[in-house]
Amino acid sequence: MTQIDLPSPASPLKIGTRGSPLALAQAYETRARLAAAFDLPQDAFEIVVIKTTGDNQALIAADKPLKELGGKGLFTKEIEEDLLSGAIDIAVHSMKDMPVQQPDGLLLETYLPREDVRDAFISPALGSIHDLAEGAVVGTSSLRRRAQLLNRRPDLQVVEFRGNVQTRLRKLTDGVAECTFLAMAGLNRLAMDDVPAHAIETDDMLPAVAQGAIGIERRSADHRAGAMLEAIHDRATGQRLAAERAFLAALDGSCETPIGGLAELDGATLRLRGEVLRPDGSESLADKQTCAIEDGPELGRSMARALLQKAGPGFFDWRQ
């Protein structure tokens, strides 16, 4: 193995992250894994909190859909700028928030072991979607979840519902909505066992592409960071995300398109499930196929092309 200049308390490796409790938990996990892999003290790493445009917008426009505020890039732009400038050495991201295109000079090729991919149904009084009365008010800021819910239960009323876990729970207590949804992965990483959450099986609600996965980004020319990150990369997660993100990229997926996707491994075989929906939930198109693991990205692209052809022009347009 090539010798690398390891960080130290006097010259720490700087880990960039957003400042939310979940983002910090993901940064701490990254730090812990790097420290263990190279037998380094925790203070050989510095957590650098970066406020993104999305964090600012959330404070002043918490009632607006994310798609109206600029999409996924809202939560990555400033972090990637600091990475490119050298203000930080690596950046930790929730992969479901990451655009499929990256800025020149950056690489996203390291993934930590994936957490629970499922969505969580959150309600103080109810146990599942099936318990919701006709016409019940449901809160979510996810266009995918909104479309999936309305596809299954067109009688529901869906309202915009943003904020951290505590804010959303308070809104439920205040009667703004009867339930909301979060990712099981986030609840698990924050050890929030007290939240009234019920996992939704993926056959009932296909998760967002890359849900539950943490990605670590670096400068492509930073070979020290590359060597260190290689030591903590989870190969199986990388193989699954390669198929899922190829599917998303071929769909030109964004926060304005309701898309679900999940790859799973069984020995040398990869199974990919994909779903696209009209934003109002009136139609859902889905597919599932298997292939050799190494063919996952091509399967993702071909599945996307087939669904787009079946969907036809205007499928993702909002109907008035």
ZADO-1210 file (C-alpha; in nm, 4 decimals, padded with zeros to 6 digits):
<atoms>
<atom x="00.0000" y="00.0000" z="00.0000" code="MET" pos="1"/>
<atom x="00.1301" y="00.3449" z="-00.0930" code="THR" pos="2"/>
<atom x="00.2438" y="00.5521" z="00.2058" code="GLN" pos="3"/>
<atom x="00.0249" y="00.8562" z="00.2649" code="ILE" pos="4"/>
<atom x="00.0659" y="01.1577" z="00.4890" code="ASP" pos="5"/>
<atom x="-00.1962" y="01.0905" z="00.7559" code="LEU" pos="6"/>
<atom x="-00.3766" y="01.3752" z="00.9306" code="PRO" pos="7"/>
<atom x="-00.2992" y="01.4637" z="01.2916" code="SER" pos="8"/>
<atom x="-00.4457" y="01.6873" z="01.5641" code="PRO" pos="9"/>
<atom x="-00.2016" y="01.9562" z="01.4508" code="ALA" pos="10"/>
<atom x="-00.3064" y="01.9204" z="01.0880" code="SER" pos="11"/>
<atom x="-00.6519" y="01.7613" z="01.0811" code="PRO" pos="12"/>
<atom x="-00.8445" y="01.6360" z="00.7812" code="LEU" pos="13"/>
<atom x="-01.1433" y="01.8677" z="00.7403" code="LYS" pos="14"/>
<atom x="-01.4839" y="01.7025" z="00.6961" code="ILE" pos="15"/>
<atom x="-01.7523" y="01.9301" z="00.5495" code="GLY" pos="16"/>
<atom x="-02.1189" y="01.8813" z="00.6329" code="THR" pos="17"/>
<atom x="-02.4487" y="02.0574" z="00.6787" code="ARG" pos="18"/>
<atom x="-02.5383" y="02.1416" z="01.0377" code="GLY" pos="19"/>
<atom x="-02.8588" y="01.9422" z="01.0862" code="SER" pos="20"/>
<atom x="-02.8550" y="01.6713" z="01.3556" code="PRO" pos="21"/>
<atom x="-02.8734" y="01.3998" z="01.0884" code="LEU" pos="22"/>
<atom x="-02.5973" y="01.5524" z="00.8751" code="ALA" pos="23"/>
<atom x="-02.3736" y="01.5800" z="01.1820" code="LEU" pos="24"/>
<atom x="-02.4457" y="01.2176" z="01.2780" code="ALA" pos="25"/>
<atom x="-02.3354" y="01.1119" z="00.9292" code="GLN" pos="26"/>
<atom x="-02.0166" y="01.3197" z="00.9575" code="ALA" pos="27"/>
<atom x="-01.9413" y="01.1691" z="01.2985" code="TYR" pos="28"/>
<atom x="-01.9860" y="00.8182" z="01.1557" code="GLU" pos="29"/>
<atom x="-01.7460" y="00.9033" z="00.8737" code="THR" pos="30"/>
<atom x="-01.4914" y="01.0379" z="01.1223" code="ARG" pos="31"/>
<atom x="-01.5233" y="00.7302" z="01.3436" code="ALA" pos="32"/>
<atom x="-01.4722" y="00.4914" z="01.0511" code="ARG" pos="33"/>
<atom x="-01.1668" y="00.6809" z="00.9240" code="LEU" pos="34"/>
<atom x="-01.0165" y="00.7012" z="01.2725" code="ALA" pos="35"/>
<atom x="-01.0635" y="00.3263" z="01.3231" code="ALA" pos="36"/>
<atom x="-00.9283" y="00.2363" z="00.9778" code="ALA" pos="37"/>
<atom x="-00.6038" y="00.4284" z="01.0335" code="PHE" pos="38"/>
<atom x="-00.5763" y="00.4041" z="01.4149" code="ASP" pos="39"/>
<atom x="-00.6002" y="00.7812" z="01.4534" code="LEU" pos="40"/>
<atom x="-00.7451" y="00.9923" z="01.7353" code="PRO" pos="41"/>
<atom x="-01.0785" y="01.1647" z="01.6782" code="GLN" pos="42"/>
<atom x="-00.9106" y="01.5063" z="01.6873" code="ASP" pos="43"/>
<atom x="-00.7095" y="01.4187" z="01.3772" code="ALA" pos="44"/>
<atom x="-01.0345" y="01.5162" z="01.2027" code="PHE" pos="45"/>
<atom x="-01.2222" y="01.8457" z="01.2125" code="GLU" pos="46"/>
<atom x="-01.5951" y="01.8670" z="01.1465" code="ILE" pos="47"/>
<atom x="-01.6678" y="02.1851" z="00.9473" code="VAL" pos="48"/>
<atom x="-02.0337" y="02.2923" z="00.9423" code="VAL" pos="49"/>
<atom x="-02.1362" y="02.4698" z="00.6213" code="ILE" pos="50"/>
<atom x="-02.4674" y="02.6514" z="00.5867" code="LYS" pos="51"/>
<atom x="-02.6209" y="02.5852" z="00.2466" code="THR" pos="52"/>
<atom x="-02.8732" y="02.7813" z="00.0445" code="THR" pos="53"/>
<atom x="-03.1280" y="02.5141" z="00.1266" code="GLY" pos="54"/>
<atom x="-03.0785" y="02.5683" z="00.4985" code="ASP" pos="55"/>
<atom x="-03.1369" y="02.9421" z="00.4568" code="ASN" pos="56"/>
<atom x="-03.4390" y="02.8999" z="00.2311" code="GLN" pos="57"/>
<atom x="-03.5943" y="02.6494" z="00.4702" code="ALA" pos="58"/>
<atom x="-03.6035" y="02.9184" z="00.7378" code="LEU" pos="59"/>
<atom x="-03.7820" y="03.1771" z="00.5265" code="ILE" pos="60"/>
<atom x="-03.9929" y="02.9584" z="00.2971" code="ALA" pos="61"/>
<atom x="-04.0707" y="02.6433" z="00.4916" code="ALA" pos="62"/>
<atom x="-04.4149" y="02.6198" z="00.3310" code="ASP" pos="63"/>
<atom x="-04.2889" y="02.6102" z="-00.0264" code="LYS" pos="64"/>
<atom x="-04.2178" y="02.2858" z="-00.2144" code="PRO" pos="65"/>
<atom x="-03.8489" y="02.2124" z="-00.2579" code="LEU" pos="66"/>
<atom x="-03.8889" y="02.2115" z="-00.6356" code="LYS" pos="67"/>
<atom x="-03.9860" y="02.5808" z="-00.6223" code="GLU" pos="68"/>
<atom x="-03.6709" y="02.6681" z="-00.4284" code="LEU" pos="69"/>
<atom x="-03.4191" y="02.5126" z="-00.6648" code="GLY" pos="70"/>
<atom x="-03.4146" y="02.1364" z="-00.6111" code="GLY" pos="71"/>
<atom x="-03.1417" y="01.9126" z="-00.4739" code="LYS" pos="72"/>
<atom x="-02.8512" y="02.1451" z="-00.5467" code="GLY" pos="73"/>
<atom x="-02.9755" y="02.3737" z="-00.2698" code="LEU" pos="74"/>
<atom x="-02.8193" y="02.1400" z="-00.0154" code="PHE" pos="75"/>
<atom x="-02.4839" y="02.0816" z="-00.1859" code="THR" pos="76"/>
<atom x="-02.3719" y="02.3974" z="-00.3695" code="LYS" pos="77"/>
<atom x="-02.1828" y="02.5730" z="-00.0889" code="GLU" pos="78"/>
<atom x="-02.0321" y="02.2501" z="00.0401" code="ILE" pos="79"/>
<atom x="-01.8947" y="02.1643" z="-00.3033" code="GLU" pos="80"/>
<atom x="-01.7629" y="02.5169" z="-00.3475" code="GLU" pos="81"/>
<atom x="-01.5697" y="02.4841" z="-00.0197" code="ASP" pos="82"/>
<atom x="-01.4423" y="02.1432" z="-00.1305" code="LEU" pos="83"/>
<atom x="-01.3175" y="02.2798" z="-00.4614" code="LEU" pos="84"/>
<atom x="-01.1508" y="02.5764" z="-00.2896" code="SER" pos="85"/>
<atom x="-00.9680" y="02.3546" z="-00.0411" code="GLY" pos="86"/>
<atom x="-01.1511" y="02.4914" z="00.2631" code="ALA" pos="87"/>
<atom x="-01.2482" y="02.1306" z="00.3409" code="ILE" pos="88"/>
<atom x="-01.0890" y="01.8002" z="00.2387" code="ASP" pos="89"/>
<atom x="-01.3958" y="01.5768" z="00.2055" code="ILE" pos="90"/>
<atom x="-01.7721" y="01.6296" z="00.2129" code="ALA" pos="91"/>
<atom x="-02.0348" y="01.3997" z="00.3623" code="VAL" pos="92"/>
<atom x="-02.3771" y="01.3811" z="00.1969" code="HIS" pos="93"/>
<atom x="-02.7093" y="01.2014" z="00.2190" code="SER" pos="94"/>
<atom x="-02.7048" y="01.0345" z="-00.1215" code="MET" pos="95"/>
<atom x="-03.0755" y="01.0789" z="-00.1887" code="LYS" pos="96"/>
<atom x="-03.0080" y="01.4566" z="-00.1829" code="ASP" pos="97"/>
<atom x="-02.7269" y="01.4408" z="-00.4393" code="MET" pos="98"/>
<atom x="-02.7742" y="01.5509" z="-00.8007" code="PRO" pos="99"/>
<atom x="-02.6613" y="01.2917" z="-01.0532" code="VAL" pos="100"/>
<atom x="-02.4219" y="01.5383" z="-01.2169" code="GLN" pos="101"/>
<atom x="-02.1152" y="01.6542" z="-01.0261" code="GLN" pos="102"/>
<atom x="-01.8996" y="01.9639" z="-01.0673" code="PRO" pos="103"/>
<atom x="-01.5752" y="01.9193" z="-01.2598" code="ASP" pos="104"/>
<atom x="-01.2903" y="01.8323" z="-01.0292" code="GLY" pos="105"/>
<atom x="-01.4957" y="01.6383" z="-00.7732" code="LEU" pos="106"/>
<atom x="-01.5454" y="01.2647" z="-00.7266" code="LEU" pos="107"/>
<atom x="-01.8209" y="01.0834" z="-00.5422" code="LEU" pos="108"/>
<atom x="-01.7121" y="00.7213" z="-00.5222" code="GLU" pos="109"/>
<atom x="-01.7101" y="00.6331" z="-00.1514" code="THR" pos="110"/>
<atom x="-02.0176" y="00.5014" z="00.0291" code="TYR" pos="111"/>
<atom x="-02.0666" y="00.3820" z="00.3845" code="LEU" pos="112"/>
<atom x="-02.2712" y="00.0674" z="00.4553" code="PRO" pos="113"/>
<atom x="-02.6321" y="00.1414" z="00.3705" code="ARG" pos="114"/>
<atom x="-02.8932" y="00.1805" z="00.6437" code="GLU" pos="115"/>
<atom x="-03.2609" y="00.0768" z="00.6311" code="ASP" pos="116"/>
<atom x="-03.3931" y="00.1944" z="00.2928" code="VAL" pos="117"/>
<atom x="-03.7591" y="00.2036" z="00.3926" code="ARG" pos="118"/>
<atom x="-03.9858" y="00.5021" z="00.4495" code="ASP" pos="119"/>
<atom x="-04.1404" y="00.5483" z="00.7928" code="ALA" pos="120"/>
<atom x="-04.5080" y="00.6272" z="00.8565" code="PHE" pos="121"/>
<atom x="-04.5190" y="00.8775" z="01.1445" code="ILE" pos="122"/>
<atom x="-04.8359" y="00.9277" z="01.3450" code="SER" pos="123"/>
<atom x="-04.9081" y="00.9601" z="01.7181" code="PRO" pos="124"/>
<atom x="-05.2357" y="00.7669" z="01.6832" code="ALA" pos="125"/>
<atom x="-05.2285" y="00.5549" z="01.3673" code="LEU" pos="126"/>
<atom x="-05.0215" y="00.2548" z="01.2608" code="GLY" pos="127"/>
<atom x="-05.0293" y="00.2649" z="00.8809" code="SER" pos="128"/>
<atom x="-05.1618" y="00.4354" z="00.5699" code="ILE" pos="129"/>
<atom x="-05.4532" y="00.1908" z="00.5744" code="HIS" pos="130"/>
<atom x="-05.5722" y="00.3384" z="00.9064" code="ASP" pos="131"/>
<atom x="-05.6243" y="00.6850" z="00.7565" code="LEU" pos="132"/>
<atom x="-05.9871" y="00.7894" z="00.7271" code="ALA" pos="133"/>
<atom x="-06.1244" y="00.8996" z="00.3909" code="GLU" pos="134"/>
<atom x="-06.0143" y="01.2548" z="00.3145" code="GLY" pos="135"/>
<atom x="-05.7490" y="01.2581" z="00.5872" code="ALA" pos="136"/>
<atom x="-05.4788" y="01.5271" z="00.5755" code="VAL" pos="137"/>
<atom x="-05.1265" y="01.3964" z="00.5187" code="VAL" pos="138"/>
<atom x="-04.8111" y="01.6072" z="00.5386" code="GLY" pos="139"/>
<atom x="-04.5059" y="01.5552" z="00.3186" code="THR" pos="140"/>
<atom x="-04.2569" y="01.7680" z="00.1255" code="SER" pos="141"/>
<atom x="-04.1556" y="01.4748" z="-00.0973" code="SER" pos="142"/>
<atom x="-04.3056" y="01.4781" z="-00.4455" code="LEU" pos="143"/>
<atom x="-04.2387" y="01.1032" z="-00.4722" code="ARG" pos="144"/>
<atom x="-04.4234" y="01.0216" z="-00.1507" code="ARG" pos="145"/>
<atom x="-04.7069" y="01.2570" z="-00.2455" code="ARG" pos="146"/>
<atom x="-04.7564" y="01.0872" z="-00.5827" code="ALA" pos="147"/>
<atom x="-04.7280" y="00.7364" z="-00.4358" code="GLN" pos="148"/>
<atom x="-04.9848" y="00.8170" z="-00.1666" code="LEU" pos="149"/>
<atom x="-05.2333" y="00.9725" z="-00.4082" code="LEU" pos="150"/>
<atom x="-05.1882" y="00.6829" z="-00.6494" code="ASN" pos="151"/>
<atom x="-05.2984" y="00.4430" z="-00.3765" code="ARG" pos="152"/>
<atom x="-05.5358" y="00.6748" z="-00.1899" code="ARG" pos="153"/>
<atom x="-05.6643" y="00.9529" z="-00.4191" code="PRO" pos="154"/>
<atom x="-05.9067" y="01.0602" z="-00.1455" code="ASP" pos="155"/>
<atom x="-05.6254" y="01.1904" z="00.0783" code="LEU" pos="156"/>
<atom x="-05.5412" y="01.5599" z="00.1133" code="GLN" pos="157"/>
<atom x="-05.1663" y="01.6190" z="00.0972" code="VAL" pos="158"/>
<atom x="-05.0165" y="01.9375" z="00.2434" code="VAL" pos="159"/>
<atom x="-04.6587" y="02.0695" z="00.2306" code="GLU" pos="160"/>
<atom x="-04.4730" y="01.9563" z="00.5423" code="PHE" pos="161"/>
<atom x="-04.1115" y="02.0535" z="00.5961" code="ARG" pos="162"/>
<atom x="-03.8747" y="02.0971" z="00.8887" code="GLY" pos="163"/>
<atom x="-03.6686" y="01.8768" z="01.1182" code="ASN" pos="164"/>
<atom x="-03.8123" y="01.5793" z="01.3042" code="VAL" pos="165"/>
<atom x="-03.9103" y="01.7848" z="01.6080" code="GLN" pos="166"/>
<atom x="-04.0858" y="02.0474" z="01.3940" code="THR" pos="167"/>
<atom x="-04.2825" y="01.7836" z="01.2069" code="ARG" pos="168"/>
<atom x="-04.3881" y="01.6061" z="01.5260" code="LEU" pos="169"/>
<atom x="-04.5052" y="01.9371" z="01.6708" code="ARG" pos="170"/>
<atom x="-04.7131" y="01.9992" z="01.3570" code="LYS" pos="171"/>
<atom x="-04.8749" y="01.6578" z="01.4026" code="LEU" pos="172"/>
<atom x="-04.9529" y="01.7382" z="01.7662" code="THR" pos="173"/>
<atom x="-05.1016" y="02.0719" z="01.6551" code="ASP" pos="174"/>
<atom x="-05.3309" y="01.8909" z="01.4117" code="GLY" pos="175"/>
<atom x="-05.1806" y="02.0303" z="01.0902" code="VAL" pos="176"/>
<atom x="-05.1863" y="01.6734" z="00.9528" code="ALA" pos="177"/>
<atom x="-05.2673" y="01.3258" z="01.0807" code="GLU" pos="178"/>
<atom x="-04.9393" y="01.1712" z="00.9678" code="CYS" pos="179"/>
<atom x="-04.6151" y="01.2400" z="00.7908" code="THR" pos="180"/>
<atom x="-04.3240" y="01.0399" z="00.6540" code="PHE" pos="181"/>
<atom x="-03.9493" y="01.0228" z="00.7187" code="LEU" pos="182"/>
<atom x="-03.6709" y="00.7863" z="00.6195" code="ALA" pos="183"/>
<atom x="-03.6100" y="00.4975" z="00.8596" code="MET" pos="184"/>
<atom x="-03.2369" y="00.5489" z="00.8035" code="ALA" pos="185"/>
<atom x="-03.2432" y="00.8962" z="00.9566" code="GLY" pos="186"/>
<atom x="-03.4418" y="00.7833" z="01.2595" code="LEU" pos="187"/>
<atom x="-03.2015" y="00.4935" z="01.3144" code="ASN" pos="188"/>
<atom x="-02.8902" y="00.7088" z="01.2807" code="ARG" pos="189"/>
<atom x="-03.0312" y="00.9556" z="01.5329" code="LEU" pos="190"/>
<atom x="-03.1448" y="00.6723" z="01.7653" code="ALA" pos="191"/>
<atom x="-03.4926" y="00.8253" z="01.7775" code="MET" pos="192"/>
<atom x="-03.6693" y="00.5231" z="01.9197" code="ASP" pos="193"/>
<atom x="-03.9326" y="00.7441" z="02.0814" code="ASP" pos="194"/>
<atom x="-04.0725" y="00.8655" z="01.7482" code="VAL" pos="195"/>
<atom x="-04.4034" y="00.6915" z="01.6649" code="PRO" pos="196"/>
<atom x="-04.2667" y="00.5367" z="01.3439" code="ALA" pos="197"/>
<atom x="-04.3803" y="00.2315" z="01.1499" code="HIS" pos="198"/>
<atom x="-04.1613" y="00.1045" z="00.8647" code="ALA" pos="199"/>
<atom x="-04.3336" y="00.0793" z="00.5249" code="ILE" pos="200"/>
<atom x="-04.2252" y="-00.2230" z="00.3243" code="GLU" pos="201"/>
<atom x="-04.0678" y="-00.1447" z="-00.0114" code="THR" pos="202"/>
<atom x="-04.3395" y="-00.3400" z="-00.1934" code="ASP" pos="203"/>
<atom x="-04.5885" y="-00.0835" z="-00.0580" code="ASP" pos="204"/>
<atom x="-04.3779" y="00.2299" z="-00.1097" code="MET" pos="205"/>
<atom x="-04.0654" y="00.2134" z="-00.3219" code="LEU" pos="206"/>
<atom x="-03.8031" y="00.4439" z="-00.1657" code="PRO" pos="207"/>
<atom x="-03.6142" y="00.7284" z="-00.3247" code="ALA" pos="208"/>
<atom x="-03.3047" y="00.6405" z="-00.5233" code="VAL" pos="209"/>
<atom x="-03.0064" y="00.6010" z="-00.2855" code="ALA" pos="210"/>
<atom x="-03.2219" y="00.6397" z="00.0279" code="GLN" pos="211"/>
<atom x="-03.0341" y="00.5302" z="00.3402" code="GLY" pos="212"/>
<atom x="-02.6883" y="00.5755" z="00.1855" code="ALA" pos="213"/>
<atom x="-02.4107" y="00.8140" z="00.2911" code="ILE" pos="214"/>
<atom x="-02.1719" y="00.9350" z="00.0198" code="GLY" pos="215"/>
<atom x="-01.8338" y="01.0997" z="00.0689" code="ILE" pos="216"/>
<atom x="-01.7067" y="01.3418" z="-00.1932" code="GLU" pos="217"/>
<atom x="-01.3479" y="01.4536" z="-00.2565" code="ARG" pos="218"/>
<atom x="-01.1396" y="01.6479" z="-00.5032" code="ARG" pos="219"/>
<atom x="-01.0324" y="01.4216" z="-00.7892" code="SER" pos="220"/>
<atom x="-00.6717" y="01.5404" z="-00.7561" code="ALA" pos="221"/>
<atom x="-00.6544" y="01.4702" z="-00.3811" code="ASP" pos="222"/>
<atom x="-00.4899" y="01.1288" z="-00.3776" code="HIS" pos="223"/>
<atom x="-00.4430" y="01.1248" z="00.0000" code="ARG" pos="224"/>
<atom x="-00.8168" y="01.1616" z="00.0548" code="ALA" pos="225"/>
<atom x="-00.8768" y="00.9006" z="-00.2145" code="GLY" pos="226"/>
<atom x="-00.6502" y="00.6459" z="-00.0425" code="ALA" pos="227"/>
<atom x="-00.8094" y="00.7100" z="00.2964" code="MET" pos="228"/>
<atom x="-01.1654" y="00.6886" z="00.1672" code="LEU" pos="229"/>
<atom x="-01.0925" y="00.3658" z="-00.0166" code="GLU" pos="230"/>
<atom x="-01.0342" y="00.2035" z="00.3232" code="ALA" pos="231"/>
<atom x="-01.3918" y="00.2718" z="00.4383" code="ILE" pos="232"/>
<atom x="-01.5801" y="00.2258" z="00.1098" code="HIS" pos="233"/>
<atom x="-01.8616" y="-00.0313" z="00.1181" code="ASP" pos="234"/>
<atom x="-01.8491" y="-00.2146" z="-00.2137" code="ARG" pos="235"/>
<atom x="-02.2011" y="-00.3583" z="-00.1998" code="ALA" pos="236"/>
<atom x="-02.3552" y="-00.0157" z="-00.1403" code="THR" pos="237"/>
<atom x="-02.1530" y="00.1223" z="-00.4308" code="GLY" pos="238"/>
<atom x="-02.2773" y="-00.1523" z="-00.6618" code="GLN" pos="239"/>
<atom x="-02.6382" y="-00.0897" z="-00.5657" code="ARG" pos="240"/>
<atom x="-02.6118" y="00.2874" z="-00.6058" code="LEU" pos="241"/>
<atom x="-02.4384" y="00.2544" z="-00.9424" code="ALA" pos="242"/>
<atom x="-02.7535" y="00.0889" z="-01.0791" code="ALA" pos="243"/>
<atom x="-02.9985" y="00.3199" z="-00.9006" code="GLU" pos="244"/>
<atom x="-02.8245" y="00.6449" z="-00.9941" code="ARG" pos="245"/>
<atom x="-02.7846" y="00.5319" z="-01.3561" code="ALA" pos="246"/>
<atom x="-03.1615" y="00.4771" z="-01.3572" code="PHE" pos="247"/>
<atom x="-03.2176" y="00.8246" z="-01.2108" code="LEU" pos="248"/>
<atom x="-02.9721" y="00.9941" z="-01.4469" code="ALA" pos="249"/>
<atom x="-03.1328" y="00.8394" z="-01.7558" code="ALA" pos="250"/>
<atom x="-03.4708" y="00.9669" z="-01.6349" code="LEU" pos="251"/>
<atom x="-03.3188" y="01.3122" z="-01.5853" code="ASP" pos="252"/>
<atom x="-03.4507" y="01.2797" z="-01.2323" code="GLY" pos="253"/>
<atom x="-03.4874" y="01.5814" z="-01.0071" code="SER" pos="254"/>
<atom x="-03.7037" y="01.7051" z="-00.7217" code="CYS" pos="255"/>
<atom x="-03.9710" y="01.7807" z="-00.9835" code="GLU" pos="256"/>
<atom x="-04.0083" y="01.4188" z="-01.0926" code="THR" pos="257"/>
<atom x="-04.1648" y="01.1491" z="-00.8715" code="PRO" pos="258"/>
<atom x="-03.9245" y="00.8552" z="-00.9013" code="ILE" pos="259"/>
<atom x="-03.8589" y="00.5514" z="-00.6836" code="GLY" pos="260"/>
<atom x="-03.5765" y="00.3049" z="-00.7298" code="GLY" pos="261"/>
<atom x="-03.4102" y="00.0256" z="-00.5359" code="LEU" pos="262"/>
<atom x="-03.1340" y="-00.2203" z="-00.6196" code="ALA" pos="263"/>
<atom x="-03.0739" y="-00.5296" z="-00.4065" code="GLU" pos="264"/>
<atom x="-02.8013" y="-00.7923" z="-00.4232" code="LEU" pos="265"/>
<atom x="-02.8371" y="-01.1691" z="-00.4049" code="ASP" pos="266"/>
<atom x="-02.5016" y="-01.3385" z="-00.4533" code="GLY" pos="267"/>
<atom x="-02.3747" y="-01.2313" z="-00.7950" code="ALA" pos="268"/>
<atom x="-02.7186" y="-01.1079" z="-00.9037" code="THR" pos="269"/>
<atom x="-02.8631" y="-00.7590" z="-00.8800" code="LEU" pos="270"/>
<atom x="-03.2379" y="-00.6959" z="-00.8765" code="ARG" pos="271"/>
<atom x="-03.3523" y="-00.3482" z="-00.9734" code="LEU" pos="272"/>
<atom x="-03.6997" y="-00.2078" z="-00.9194" code="ARG" pos="273"/>
<atom x="-03.8013" y="00.1262" z="-01.0628" code="GLY" pos="274"/>
<atom x="-04.1147" y="00.3397" z="-01.0580" code="GLU" pos="275"/>
<atom x="-04.2196" y="00.6678" z="-01.2165" code="VAL" pos="276"/>
<atom x="-04.5440" y="00.8471" z="-01.1372" code="LEU" pos="277"/>
<atom x="-04.7441" y="01.1417" z="-01.2594" code="ARG" pos="278"/>
<atom x="-04.7061" y="01.4225" z="-01.0041" code="PRO" pos="279"/>
<atom x="-05.0774" y="01.4068" z="-00.9188" code="ASP" pos="280"/>
<atom x="-05.0542" y="01.0323" z="-00.8564" code="GLY" pos="281"/>
<atom x="-05.3040" y="00.9482" z="-01.1296" code="SER" pos="282"/>
<atom x="-05.0719" y="00.6973" z="-01.2984" code="GLU" pos="283"/>
<atom x="-04.7773" y="00.4812" z="-01.1947" code="SER" pos="284"/>
<atom x="-04.5430" y="00.2860" z="-01.4216" code="LEU" pos="285"/>
<atom x="-04.3105" y="00.0289" z="-01.2683" code="ALA" pos="286"/>
<atom x="-04.0628" y="-00.2374" z="-01.3725" code="ASP" pos="287"/>
<atom x="-03.8321" y="-00.4909" z="-01.2084" code="LYS" pos="288"/>
<atom x="-03.5478" y="-00.6886" z="-01.3624" code="GLN" pos="289"/>
<atom x="-03.2363" y="-00.8797" z="-01.2643" code="THR" pos="290"/>
<atom x="-02.8861" y="-00.8902" z="-01.4070" code="CYS" pos="291"/>
<atom x="-02.5251" y="-00.9624" z="-01.3149" code="ALA" pos="292"/>
<atom x="-02.3998" y="-00.7088" z="-01.0605" code="ILE" pos="293"/>
<atom x="-02.1499" y="-00.5559" z="-01.3014" code="GLU" pos="294"/>
<atom x="-02.4315" y="-00.4881" z="-01.5493" code="ASP" pos="295"/>
<atom x="-02.6331" y="-00.2863" z="-01.2954" code="GLY" pos="296"/>
<atom x="-02.5666" y="00.0588" z="-01.4459" code="PRO" pos="297"/>
<atom x="-02.6670" y="-00.0527" z="-01.7951" code="GLU" pos="298"/>
<atom x="-02.9815" y="-00.2157" z="-01.6572" code="LEU" pos="299"/>
<atom x="-03.0640" y="00.1110" z="-01.4813" code="GLY" pos="300"/>
<atom x="-03.0299" y="00.3053" z="-01.8046" code="ARG" pos="301"/>
<atom x="-03.2280" y="00.0571" z="-02.0141" code="SER" pos="302"/>
<atom x="-03.5074" y="00.0365" z="-01.7556" code="MET" pos="303"/>
<atom x="-03.5311" y="00.4148" z="-01.7521" code="ALA" pos="304"/>
<atom x="-03.5503" y="00.4305" z="-02.1317" code="ARG" pos="305"/>
<atom x="-03.8263" y="00.1695" z="-02.1382" code="ALA" pos="306"/>
<atom x="-04.0326" y="00.3511" z="-01.8744" code="LEU" pos="307"/>
<atom x="-03.9880" y="00.6855" z="-02.0515" code="LEU" pos="308"/>
<atom x="-04.1056" y="00.5335" z="-02.3779" code="GLN" pos="309"/>
<atom x="-04.4099" y="00.3862" z="-02.2066" code="LYS" pos="310"/>
<atom x="-04.4823" y="00.7135" z="-02.0261" code="ALA" pos="311"/>
<atom x="-04.4739" y="00.9308" z="-02.3355" code="GLY" pos="312"/>
<atom x="-04.4420" y="01.3118" z="-02.3567" code="PRO" pos="313"/>
<atom x="-04.5770" y="01.5206" z="-02.0726" code="GLY" pos="314"/>
<atom x="-04.5946" y="01.2371" z="-01.8212" code="PHE" pos="315"/>
<atom x="-04.4206" y="01.4397" z="-01.5498" code="PHE" pos="316"/>
<atom x="-04.6137" y="01.7615" z="-01.6215" code="ASP" pos="317"/>
<atom x="-04.8436" y="01.8909" z="-01.3504" code="TRP" pos="318"/>
<atom x="-05.2110" y="01.8643" z="-01.4457" code="ARG" pos="319"/>
<atom x="-05.4287" y="02.1620" z="-01.3621" code="GLN" pos="320"/>
</atoms>
